[in-house]
Amino acid sequence: MKYIYSIIKADYLQRTRSYAFLIALAIGFYAAYSFVPPPAASYTTLNIPGFRGVYNSAYVGHVSAMMTTIMLSLYGFFLVHGGIKKDIDTAVGLIIATTPITNFEYLLSKMLSNLLVLLTITGCAFMVSIVLFFIRTDGSPFIPGHFIIPFLLFVVPAMFLIAALAIVIEVIVVRRPILQYIAFFFLFGVLMSNASTQKNDTLGIMTDPFGIRILTNSIKALVNTQFHEHIENVSLGFISGKKATVIKIFEWNGVTVTRLFLLSRGIWIMIAIALTYCSSFLFHRFDSRPLISKQKKATGDEPVSAPLGIDMALLPPLVSDYGILPFIKTELLLLIRKGSKWYWLVIIGLSASMLFAPVTISHLYLLPVLWFLQVTRWSDLATKEEANGIHYFTYASYKPLQRMLPAQILAGIILAVVLALPLIVRYLLALNLPAVIDIINGAICIVLLAVCLGIVSKGKKLFEILFFLMTYILIQHVPLVDYLGALNHDHHALYIAIIAALNIFLLTVSLSVRKYQLRHL
């Protein structure tokens, strides 16, 4: 037990003391503040066309808890993912492998550490929801139980599941971060669609880890009974659009907690622990022998004699080239060679499909997904030197701020534009130059965002979380995160100017922070 406690404590402190966690916490505060919009806002988080609930304790508490469950499940996975890989990279895993701790105890400690990190953000969202009640309410009494119960019953079981999935996926899909992200995205989509489309109430409640079914059913039943309506769908999430001219107000006093609902919450917690236990049978326990055997097969078993000296004739000629082009070429090769070669077949196929799919689908769905598949490449554009411990050499090279950093940015932009080339060609043939400008502007924006967040946070995780959220929200047709012009904008020239100004800001911050790092190495 002492080993489990030590690992949980060390892992939790290491995660929460990072810049990425602090920035993710700030994003969580802002997101929690937007979960309960003011009545005059242009968006809603619980949408029943023509109806709006009174902002009493039950409504604010339950909506805040449900939105925290959905949003934190989305980006929380990326926040806690990679705990085992970090132990491998820092060689801490080799020390843990020699201790008496079992595989299950180690994975359980990592899962509980993930859970504590997620619950820390949950606690912040809980406090913000109480503050929001006093800001948004119109005189309704404050009932603490209407905040405590939904956060305990909705958020905590879901965080157990997300914390366990981060461990299970990392154990099963070894050394393939992008495949791990795709696997989680697929599982999350299945769970959300199941909660939204399940017709049988009993089965729907039992198979819904987020608790969406019981909340929407309760609100739907109240509105249909009180106003004699036949509403079937209650939507959750950030939904923007025109509001109905006539709004009917209803007062909802929370869900009725049944034994079935309590049983379902306990079952999902047990499922999370069971998944962690089953994954312990597949855990490699930091054994590097399979990797060594693969390297031996690739290189052969013939002994290599040590060289007696250095043959200068075999060395490449020394070329003094202080231009930026060799750096761009090197960075492009690093981007292209990163990951599996077979993975490029999927990327090329997805890129080529934009030649044949409808333009709207290509721009709004295929291109964002295609660019998101490059998240592991772009996330370490400006962080790989420090991650591999060679920044002492690269930062001391000739004009690193004028040569190396611009080369990394240009290489990332070139990759993004080349992947989007089929769609760009279609727009050029249609003489739609504004759409081409939007795509190029978006490519610059997302690469500069990766570089800026990497330099500021000194890690990849913050960009990976934000990029995933941006991609998911963009596919949901939210104009606020439309960085590549996939949606229609009333003032298109102003939109282009805003994205260009954002690019200048990101570039300025990146250069300024990197300049400071070079001077204080």
C-alpha positions in Angstrom: 0.0 0.0 0.0 2.9 2.4 0.7 4.1 2.0 -2.9 0.7 3.0 -4.2 0.4 6.0 -2.0 3.9 7.2 -3.0 3.3 6.8 -6.7 -0.1 8.6 -6.4 1.4 11.5 -4.5 4.5 11.9 -6.7 2.5 11.6 -9.9 -0.2 14.1 -8.8 2.3 16.7 -7.6 4.3 16.4 -10.8 1.3 16.9 -13.0 -0.3 19.7 -11.0 2.9 21.7 -10.8 3.3 22.0 -14.6 2.5 25.0 -16.7 0.2 22.9 -18.9 -2.0 22.0 -15.8 -2.2 25.7 -14.7 -3.3 26.8 -18.2 -5.7 23.9 -18.5 -7.1 24.9 -15.1 -7.6 28.5 -16.3 -9.4 27.2 -19.4 -11.5 25.1 -17.1 -12.5 28.1 -15.0 -13.5 30.0 -18.2 -15.4 27.0 -19.6 -17.3 26.5 -16.3 -18.3 30.2 -16.3 -19.9 29.7 -19.7 -21.8 26.5 -18.7 -24.8 28.6 -17.5 -25.2 31.5 -20.1 -27.1 34.6 -19.3 -30.7 34.7 -20.7 -29.8 37.2 -23.4 -26.7 35.2 -24.6 -26.5 34.0 -28.2 -25.9 30.4 -27.2 -27.3 27.8 -24.8 -26.0 24.7 -23.1 -29.3 23.0 -22.6 -31.6 23.5 -25.6 -35.3 22.9 -25.7 -36.7 25.0 -28.6 -39.1 27.6 -27.2 -38.5 26.8 -23.6 -36.1 28.0 -20.9 -35.6 26.9 -17.3 -35.7 29.1 -14.2 -32.1 29.6 -12.9 -32.7 28.0 -9.5 -30.3 25.9 -7.6 -31.4 22.6 -9.2 -31.1 24.0 -12.8 -27.8 25.7 -12.3 -26.3 22.8 -10.3 -27.4 20.0 -12.6 -26.5 21.8 -15.9 -23.1 22.8 -14.5 -22.4 19.3 -13.4 -23.5 17.8 -16.7 -21.5 20.2 -18.8 -18.5 19.6 -16.6 -18.9 15.9 -17.1 -19.1 16.2 -20.9 -16.3 18.8 -21.4 -13.9 17.4 -18.8 -14.4 13.9 -20.3 -13.4 15.3 -23.6 -10.2 17.2 -22.8 -9.5 15.5 -19.4 -8.3 12.4 -21.3 -5.6 14.4 -23.0 -4.6 16.1 -19.8 -4.0 12.8 -17.9 -2.9 10.7 -20.8 0.7 9.6 -21.1 1.6 8.9 -17.4 3.2 5.5 -18.3 5.2 7.0 -21.2 6.5 9.7 -18.9 7.8 7.0 -16.5 9.5 5.3 -19.5 11.1 8.5 -20.7 12.4 9.5 -17.3 13.6 5.9 -16.5 11.5 6.0 -13.4 9.7 2.9 -14.7 13.0 0.9 -14.5 13.1 1.7 -10.7 9.4 0.8 -10.3 9.9 -2.5 -12.1 12.4 -3.6 -9.5 10.0 -3.0 -6.5 7.5 -5.5 -5.1 4.6 -3.6 -6.5 2.4 -5.6 -8.8 1.2 -4.6 -12.3 -2.3 -4.0 -11.0 -1.2 -1.9 -8.1 1.0 0.3 -10.3 -1.7 0.8 -12.9 -4.3 1.4 -10.1 -2.0 4.1 -8.6 -1.7 5.8 -12.0 -5.5 5.6 -12.5 -6.1 7.1 -9.1 -3.6 9.8 -9.8 -5.4 10.6 -13.1 -8.6 10.7 -11.1 -7.3 13.2 -8.5 -6.1 15.5 -11.3 -9.6 15.4 -12.9 -11.3 15.9 -9.6 -9.1 18.9 -8.9 -10.6 20.6 -12.0 -14.0 19.3 -11.0 -13.7 21.1 -7.7 -12.9 24.3 -9.4 -16.0 23.9 -11.7 -18.1 23.2 -8.6 -17.0 26.5 -7.0 -17.7 28.4 -10.2 -21.2 26.9 -10.5 -22.0 28.2 -7.0 -20.8 31.7 -7.9 -22.8 31.5 -11.2 -25.9 30.8 -9.2 -25.7 34.0 -7.3 -24.9 35.9 -10.6 -27.6 34.4 -12.7 -30.4 33.8 -10.2 -33.5 35.9 -9.9 -34.1 35.4 -6.2 -34.3 31.6 -5.9 -33.1 30.1 -2.6 -29.6 28.5 -2.5 -29.8 24.8 -1.8 -26.3 23.2 -1.4 -27.6 19.7 -2.1 -28.6 20.7 -5.6 -24.9 21.3 -6.4 -23.3 18.5 -4.3 -25.5 15.6 -5.5 -25.2 16.1 -9.3 -21.4 16.6 -9.1 -21.1 13.4 -7.1 -23.4 11.3 -9.2 -22.7 12.7 -12.6 -19.1 13.9 -12.6 -17.3 11.5 -10.3 -18.3 8.1 -12.0 -17.5 9.6 -15.4 -14.0 10.7 -14.2 -13.4 7.2 -12.9 -14.0 5.9 -16.4 -11.9 8.5 -18.2 -9.0 8.0 -15.7 -9.2 4.3 -16.4 -9.5 4.6 -20.2 -6.3 6.8 -20.2 -4.5 3.8 -18.6 -6.1 1.0 -20.6 -5.6 2.7 -24.0 -2.0 3.5 -23.3 -1.3 -0.1 -22.2 -3.1 -1.7 -25.2 -1.9 0.8 -27.9 1.8 1.0 -27.2 3.9 3.9 -28.5 1.3 5.2 -30.9 -0.1 8.4 -29.4 -2.2 9.3 -32.4 -3.8 5.9 -32.5 -4.5 6.3 -28.8 -6.3 9.6 -29.4 -8.3 8.0 -32.3 -9.3 5.1 -30.1 -10.5 7.4 -27.3 -12.4 9.6 -29.8 -14.1 6.5 -31.2 -15.1 5.2 -27.7 -16.3 8.7 -26.6 -18.4 9.0 -29.7 -20.0 5.5 -29.1 -20.8 6.3 -25.5 -22.3 9.7 -26.3 -24.4 8.4 -29.2 -25.6 5.5 -27.0 -26.7 8.0 -24.3 -28.5 10.1 -26.9 -30.3 7.4 -28.9 -31.1 4.7 -26.4 -34.8 4.1 -26.4 -35.3 1.8 -23.4 -35.1 4.0 -20.3 -33.8 1.3 -17.9 -31.1 0.1 -20.4 -30.4 3.7 -21.3 -29.7 4.7 -17.7 -27.5 1.6 -17.0 -25.4 2.0 -20.2 -24.9 5.8 -19.8 -21.7 6.6 -18.0 -22.3 10.4 -18.1 -25.9 10.4 -16.7 -27.3 12.3 -19.7 -30.3 10.1 -20.1 -31.8 10.6 -16.7 -31.3 14.4 -16.8 -32.8 14.9 -20.2 -35.7 12.5 -19.5 -36.6 14.4 -16.3 -36.6 17.8 -18.0 -38.5 16.5 -21.1 -41.2 14.8 -18.9 -41.7 18.1 -16.9 -42.1 20.2 -20.0 -44.4 17.8 -21.8 -46.6 17.4 -18.8 -46.8 21.0 -17.8 -47.2 22.5 -21.3 -48.9 19.4 -23.0 -46.1 19.2 -25.5 -44.6 16.2 -27.3 -40.9 17.1 -27.2 -38.6 14.3 -28.0 -35.1 15.8 -28.0 -33.3 17.8 -25.4 -29.8 18.9 -26.6 -26.7 19.4 -24.4 -23.6 21.3 -25.4 -22.7 24.7 -26.7 -25.5 25.4 -29.2 -25.6 28.7 -31.0 -28.3 30.1 -33.3 -31.3 32.3 -33.4 -33.5 32.2 -30.3 -37.3 31.6 -30.5 -39.4 34.8 -30.4 -41.7 33.3 -27.8 -40.0 31.7 -24.8 -42.0 29.7 -22.2 -40.5 29.5 -18.7 -40.5 26.3 -16.7 -39.2 25.6 -13.2 -37.3 22.3 -12.7 -36.3 21.0 -9.3 -33.7 18.4 -10.3 -33.7 14.7 -11.1 -35.3 12.0 -8.9 -32.4 9.8 -7.7 -33.6 6.2 -7.9 -32.0 3.0 -6.8 -31.4 2.1 -10.5 -29.5 5.3 -11.1 -27.4 4.9 -8.0 -26.7 1.3 -9.0 -25.6 2.4 -12.5 -23.2 4.9 -11.0 -21.6 2.2 -8.8 -21.4 -0.2 -11.8 -19.5 2.3 -13.9 -17.0 2.9 -11.1 -16.5 -0.9 -10.8 -16.1 -1.1 -14.6 -13.3 1.4 -14.5 -11.5 -0.6 -11.8 -12.1 -3.8 -13.7 -10.7 -2.4 -16.9 -7.6 -1.3 -15.0 -7.3 -4.8 -13.6 -7.7 -6.5 -17.0 -5.1 -4.2 -18.5 -2.5 -5.3 -15.9 -2.3 -8.7 -17.7 -1.2 -6.9 -20.9 1.2 -4.4 -19.2 4.8 -4.8 -20.3 6.2 -3.7 -16.9 8.8 -1.5 -18.7 10.4 -4.6 -20.3 12.5 -3.4 -23.2 13.6 -6.9 -24.5 11.0 -7.0 -27.3 12.3 -3.7 -28.6 15.9 -4.9 -28.4 15.1 -8.1 -30.3 13.4 -6.1 -33.1 16.5 -4.0 -33.4 18.7 -7.0 -33.6 16.6 -8.5 -36.3 16.8 -5.2 -38.3 20.5 -4.8 -37.9 21.6 -8.4 -38.0 23.5 -10.5 -35.4 26.9 -10.1 -37.0 29.5 -8.6 -34.6 30.7 -5.2 -35.5 34.4 -4.6 -35.1 35.4 -1.3 -33.4 37.1 1.2 -35.8 40.8 1.7 -35.3 40.5 5.4 -36.2 38.6 8.0 -38.1 38.8 7.8 -41.9 38.5 11.5 -43.0 37.8 10.4 -46.6 34.5 8.6 -45.5 33.2 11.8 -43.8 30.9 14.1 -45.8 32.5 17.3 -46.9 32.1 20.3 -44.7 29.8 22.9 -46.1 29.3 26.3 -44.5 25.7 27.2 -45.2 24.1 29.7 -42.8 20.9 30.0 -44.7 17.5 28.8 -43.6 16.7 26.3 -46.4 18.7 23.4 -44.9 16.9 23.8 -41.6 13.5 23.7 -43.4 14.5 20.6 -45.3 15.6 18.9 -42.0 12.4 19.9 -40.2 10.3 18.6 -43.0 12.1 15.3 -43.0 11.6 15.0 -39.2 7.9 15.7 -39.6 7.5 13.2 -42.5 9.5 10.4 -40.9 7.7 10.7 -37.5 5.4 7.8 -36.9 4.6 4.7 -38.9 5.0 4.6 -42.7 1.7 2.7 -43.0 0.0 5.6 -41.2 0.8 7.9 -44.1 -1.4 5.7 -46.4 -4.4 6.8 -44.3 -3.3 10.4 -44.4 -2.8 10.4 -48.1 -6.1 8.6 -48.7 -7.9 11.1 -46.5 -6.2 14.0 -48.3 -7.1 12.6 -51.8 -10.7 12.0 -50.8 -11.1 15.8 -50.6 -10.9 15.8 -54.4 -14.2 13.8 -54.7 -16.2 14.6 -51.6 -18.6 17.6 -51.6 -16.7 20.8 -51.0 -18.6 21.6 -47.8 -17.9 18.2 -46.3 -14.3 18.4 -47.3 -13.8 21.8 -45.7 -15.8 21.3 -42.5 -15.1 17.7 -41.7 -12.3 16.1 -43.7 -9.7 18.9 -43.5 -10.0 19.5 -39.7 -9.8 15.8 -39.0 -6.8 15.5 -41.5 -5.0 18.3 -39.7 -5.8 16.9 -36.3 -4.1 13.6 -37.3 -0.9 15.7 -37.4 -1.3 16.7 -33.8 1.7 14.6 -32.6 3.9 16.1 -35.3 3.0 19.8 -34.8 2.9 19.5 -31.0 6.7 18.9 -30.7 7.8 21.4 -33.4 9.3 23.7 -30.9 9.7 21.3 -27.9 11.6 18.4 -29.2 15.0 20.0 -28.4 14.2 20.3 -24.7 12.4 16.9 -24.6 15.5 15.2 -26.0 18.0 17.2 -24.0 19.8 18.8 -27.0 18.6 22.4 -26.5 21.9 23.3 -24.9 23.5 22.8 -28.3 20.7 24.1 -30.6 20.2 27.2 -28.6 23.9 27.9 -28.8 24.0 27.6 -32.6 24.3 30.5 -35.0 21.2 32.7 -34.9 18.7 30.1 -33.6 16.0 32.8 -33.3 16.4 33.9 -37.0 17.0 30.4 -38.5 15.8 27.4 -36.4 12.5 28.7 -35.1 11.3 30.2 -38.4 12.4 27.0 -40.2 10.2 24.9 -37.8 7.2 27.2 -38.3 7.6 27.1 -42.1 8.0 23.4 -42.2 4.8 22.9 -40.2 2.9 25.3 -42.5 4.2 23.6 -45.6 3.0 20.3 -44.3 -0.5 21.7 -43.6 -0.8 23.4 -47.0 0.4 20.3 -48.9 -2.2 18.1 -47.1 -4.9 20.6 -47.9 -3.7 21.0 -51.5 -6.6 18.9 -53.1 -9.2 21.2 -51.5 -7.1 24.3 -52.4 -7.0 23.2 -56.1 -10.8 22.8 -56.2 -11.3 26.3 -54.8 -8.8 27.7 -57.3 -10.6 26.0 -60.2 -13.8 27.6 -58.9 -12.1 31.0 -58.6 -12.9 31.1 -54.9 -9.8 33.0 -53.7 -11.3 33.9 -50.2 -11.6 30.2 -49.4 -8.0 29.6 -50.4 -6.9 32.5 -48.2 -9.0 31.1 -45.3 -7.2 27.7 -45.6 -3.7 29.1 -45.7 -4.6 31.5 -42.9 -5.8 28.6 -40.9 -2.7 26.5 -41.6 -0.5 29.4 -40.3 -2.8 29.8 -37.3 -2.7 26.2 -36.1 1.0 25.8 -36.6 1.8 29.1 -34.8 -0.6 28.0 -32.0 1.3 24.7 -31.7 4.7 26.5 -31.6 3.5 29.2 -29.2 1.9 26.9 -26.7 4.9 24.5 -26.9 7.3 27.3 -26.1 5.2 28.8 -23.3 4.3 25.6 -21.6 7.5 23.7 -22.5 5.4 20.6 -23.4 3.1 19.1 -26.0 0.0 18.3 -23.9 -1.6 21.8 -23.8 -1.7 22.1 -27.5 -3.0 18.5 -27.9 -5.9 19.3 -25.5 -6.7 22.6 -27.1 -6.5 21.3 -30.7 -8.7 18.3 -29.9 -11.3 20.6 -28.4 -11.1 23.0 -31.3 -11.6 20.2 -33.8 -14.5 18.7 -32.0 -16.3 22.0 -31.4 -15.7 23.1 -35.0 -17.3 19.9 -36.3 -20.3 20.9 -34.1 -20.6 24.0 -36.3 -19.5 26.5 -33.6 -18.1 29.7 -35.4 -16.0 30.8 -32.4 -13.3 28.2 -33.1 -13.5 28.3 -36.9 -9.8 29.0 -37.6 -9.9 27.7 -41.3 -13.0 29.4 -42.7 -15.2 26.3 -42.8 -18.3 28.1 -41.7 -20.1 31.1 -43.2 -19.3 34.5 -41.6 -21.4 37.6 -42.1 -18.3 39.9 -42.3 -15.8 37.7 -44.1 -13.2 40.5 -44.4 -13.3 41.1 -40.7 -13.0 37.4 -40.0 -9.8 37.2 -42.2 -8.4 40.3 -40.4 -9.0 38.7 -36.9 -7.3 35.4 -37.9 -4.3 37.4 -39.3 -4.1 39.5 -36.2 -4.2 36.3 -34.1 -1.3 34.9 -36.2 0.8 38.0 -35.6 0.1 37.9 -31.9 1.1 34.2 -31.7 4.2 34.8 -33.7 5.2 37.8 -31.5 4.7 35.8 -28.3 6.7 32.8 -29.6 9.6 35.0 -30.6 9.6 37.0 -27.4 9.4 33.9 -25.1 12.0 32.0 -27.1 14.3 35.1 -27.0 14.0 35.2 -23.3 14.8 31.4 -23.0 17.9 31.9 -25.2 19.2 34.6 -22.9 18.4 32.7 -19.7 19.5 29.2 -20.7 
